[in-house]
């Protein structure tokens, strides 16, 4: 700030080296993030690092175009092969990024940040009604479900049994913090400040307790029941035969003891 106040606007990135306490190492680390608009070199307003300017010069030589004409020229840039401009310092991934930057100078390389579109007129828990379908953002995932911000200053809970129509063993495999999801309001408890939600949009408010009593169960195993062991495993006919044999053996023993 002090250098700019004294000397005016920066005209190129090299002038950054004149700033007090900003040495070559610091310049190397920050130059690619500091953009100078309306300066001497259009590349200074891009994300191309000064160390990679020689790569751009090779591209200009190959296309025989001026920098101002090449920047933004998608039809020309998309025909280039990154491998034709690599060297010992810059490989294909870096050259590919440089070409993309030349195609869309000043682009933000960060992915688009998505936010939930909260429903108009739904600002507090008092505005909620069972059956409402809303968009929200997952704020936390636990072993028993996921908490979702639906814009009423109180996160609602999607129970593990309401995350999916399929069995869910671990909620983390279904959602993660930051995900944008569609939910239906199942129940609103104003006194305890609790909101029950579901991601199963076909689920009805009255089903909540019934499902959670035995919901999210593993699919039943259709294997045949195991045969009982021991005496119970014997067929009824065999059991009667054994009883008769035992009775006969008992009579024989008794006669032997009381014989002549």
C-alpha positions in Angstrom: 0.0 0.0 0.0 2.8 2.4 0.9 4.6 1.8 -2.4 1.4 2.3 -4.4 0.5 5.5 -2.5 4.0 6.9 -3.3 4.4 5.6 -6.9 0.9 5.1 -8.2 -0.8 2.0 -9.7 1.4 -1.0 -10.4 2.0 -1.3 -14.2 3.5 -4.9 -14.2 4.2 -7.7 -11.8 8.0 -7.0 -11.8 7.3 -3.9 -9.9 6.3 -6.0 -7.0 10.0 -6.7 -6.4 10.4 -3.1 -5.5 8.1 -3.4 -2.5 9.9 -3.4 0.8 10.3 -6.9 2.4 8.9 -8.7 -0.7 11.9 -10.7 -1.9 12.4 -13.1 -4.8 11.0 -16.1 -2.9 7.8 -14.2 -1.7 7.4 -12.9 -5.3 7.6 -16.5 -6.7 4.9 -17.6 -4.3 2.5 -14.7 -4.7 2.9 -13.4 -8.3 0.5 -15.8 -9.8 -2.3 -14.7 -7.4 -1.8 -11.0 -7.8 -3.4 -9.6 -10.9 -2.6 -6.2 -12.4 -5.4 -4.9 -14.6 -4.8 -2.4 -17.4 -1.0 -2.8 -17.0 1.8 -3.2 -19.5 1.4 -6.9 -20.1 -2.1 -8.5 -20.4 -0.7 -11.7 -18.9 -0.2 -9.8 -15.6 -4.0 -9.8 -15.3 -4.2 -13.6 -15.7 -3.4 -16.5 -13.5 -0.3 -17.4 -15.6 2.7 -17.2 -13.4 5.6 -14.9 -14.7 7.8 -18.0 -14.8 5.5 -19.5 -17.4 5.5 -16.5 -19.7 8.1 -18.2 -22.0 5.6 -20.9 -22.6 3.1 -18.3 -23.9 5.8 -16.8 -26.1 6.3 -20.2 -27.7 2.6 -20.4 -28.3 2.5 -16.9 -29.9 5.4 -17.9 -32.1 3.6 -21.1 -33.2 0.3 -19.3 -34.0 2.0 -16.2 -35.4 -0.5 -14.0 -33.5 -0.2 -11.1 -31.1 -1.1 -11.8 -27.5 -4.1 -9.5 -27.6 -5.4 -11.3 -30.6 -4.8 -14.8 -29.2 -6.3 -14.2 -25.8 -10.0 -15.3 -25.9 -9.6 -16.8 -29.4 -11.2 -20.2 -28.5 -11.2 -21.6 -32.1 -7.4 -21.1 -32.3 -6.5 -22.2 -28.8 -8.5 -25.4 -28.9 -6.5 -26.6 -31.9 -3.3 -26.5 -29.9 -1.6 -29.5 -28.4 -0.2 -28.9 -25.0 2.5 -31.5 -25.6 4.0 -29.3 -28.3 4.9 -26.6 -25.8 6.3 -28.5 -22.8 9.8 -28.3 -21.6 11.9 -29.6 -18.6 10.1 -27.2 -16.2 6.5 -27.2 -17.5 4.7 -30.4 -18.4 1.4 -31.1 -20.1 -0.9 -30.4 -17.2 0.6 -26.9 -16.6 0.6 -26.0 -20.3 -3.0 -27.2 -20.5 -3.9 -24.8 -17.7 -2.1 -22.0 -19.5 -4.0 -22.6 -22.7 -7.3 -22.6 -20.8 -6.4 -19.3 -19.1 -5.6 -17.8 -22.5 -9.0 -18.9 -23.8 -10.8 -17.4 -20.8 -8.5 -14.8 -19.3 -9.3 -13.8 -15.7 -11.4 -16.9 -15.1 -11.8 -18.1 -11.5 -10.2 -21.6 -11.4 -12.2 -22.5 -8.3 -15.3 -24.7 -8.7 -18.7 -23.1 -8.5 -19.9 -22.6 -5.0 -23.4 -24.0 -4.6 -25.8 -22.9 -2.0 -29.3 -24.1 -1.1 -32.2 -22.0 -2.4 -34.3 -21.5 0.7 -38.0 -21.2 0.2 -39.5 -17.7 0.2 -41.7 -17.1 3.3 -40.1 -19.9 5.3 -37.9 -18.2 7.8 -38.8 -19.7 11.2 -40.0 -23.0 12.6 -43.5 -21.4 12.8 -43.6 -21.3 9.0 -43.0 -25.0 8.7 -45.8 -27.4 7.9 -45.7 -31.2 7.6 -45.5 -32.2 4.0 -43.5 -29.2 2.8 -40.8 -30.0 0.3 -37.8 -27.8 0.8 -34.2 -27.4 -0.4 -31.4 -27.4 2.3 -27.7 -27.9 2.9 -26.3 -30.8 5.0 -24.5 -29.3 8.0 -23.5 -32.5 9.8 -23.6 -36.2 9.4 -23.8 -38.6 12.4 -24.2 -42.3 12.9 -28.0 -41.9 13.3 -28.7 -39.5 10.4 -27.9 -36.1 8.9 -28.7 -32.5 10.0 -29.9 -30.2 7.3 -30.2 -26.4 7.3 -33.5 -25.4 5.7 -33.2 -21.7 6.5 -35.2 -21.5 9.7 -32.3 -21.0 12.1 -32.7 -24.6 13.4 -31.3 -27.6 11.6 -33.7 -30.5 11.0 -32.8 -34.1 11.3 -33.1 -36.7 8.6 -33.1 -40.0 10.5 -31.0 -42.8 9.0 -34.2 -44.6 8.1 -35.3 -41.7 6.0 -32.1 -41.1 4.0 -32.9 -43.6 1.3 -35.3 -46.2 0.2 -32.5 -48.7 0.5 -30.9 -50.0 3.7 -28.3 -47.6 5.0 -25.6 -48.9 7.3 -23.6 -45.7 7.4 -25.1 -42.2 6.6 -21.7 -41.0 5.5 -22.1 -43.2 2.4 -25.2 -41.3 1.4 -24.5 -37.6 2.2 -21.7 -35.4 3.4 -21.5 -31.9 4.9 -22.2 -29.3 2.2 -24.4 -31.4 0.0 -27.5 -29.7 -1.3 -30.6 -31.9 -0.8 -34.3 -32.0 -1.2 -36.2 -32.8 2.0 -39.8 -33.2 3.2 -41.0 -31.9 6.5 -42.4 -34.8 8.6 -42.8 -33.3 12.0 -42.3 -30.0 13.8 -41.9 -29.8 17.6 -41.9 -26.1 18.5 -41.6 -26.8 22.2 -38.4 -28.9 21.9 -37.2 -27.2 18.8 -37.0 -30.3 16.8 -37.6 -30.8 13.1 -38.0 -34.2 11.6 -37.2 -34.4 7.9 -36.9 -37.1 5.2 -35.1 -37.4 1.9 -37.6 -40.1 0.9 -40.0 -37.7 -0.7 -42.7 -40.4 -1.0 -42.7 -40.8 2.8 -45.7 -39.4 4.6 -45.7 -37.7 8.0 -47.7 -40.4 9.6 -45.2 -43.1 8.7 -42.4 -41.6 10.7 -42.8 -43.4 14.0 -43.8 -46.7 12.4 -40.7 -46.7 10.3 -38.4 -45.8 13.1 -39.8 -48.5 15.3 -38.5 -51.1 12.9 -37.2 -49.1 10.0 -33.9 -49.3 8.2 -33.8 -53.0 8.9 -31.6 -55.3 6.9 -33.3 -57.2 4.2 -34.7 -60.5 5.5 -32.7 -63.6 4.7 -34.9 -66.0 2.8 -32.9 -69.1 3.8 -35.0 -72.1 5.0 -35.3 -72.3 8.8 -32.7 -74.5 10.4 -33.9 -78.0 11.5 -34.2 -78.4 15.2 -31.8 -80.7 16.9 -32.1 -83.6 19.4 -35.3 -85.5 20.1 -37.5 -82.7 18.5 -35.8 -83.3 15.2 -37.1 -86.9 15.0 -40.3 -87.5 13.0 -43.5 -88.2 15.0 -43.6 -91.8 13.7 -40.0 -92.6 14.9 -40.7 -91.0 18.2 -43.7 -93.3 18.8 -41.6 -96.4 17.8 -38.9 -95.4 20.3 -41.5 -95.0 23.0 -43.0 -98.4 22.3 -39.5 -100.1 22.2 -38.6 -98.5 25.6 -41.9 -99.7 27.1 -41.3 -103.3 25.8 -37.7 -103.3 27.2 -39.1 -102.1 30.5 -41.6 -105.0 30.7 -38.9 -107.5 29.8 -36.7 -106.3 32.6 -39.6 -106.4 35.1 -40.5 -110.1 34.1 -36.9 -111.1 34.5 -36.9 -109.8 38.1 -40.2 -111.4 39.1 -39.8 -114.7 37.3 -40.0 -118.2 38.9 
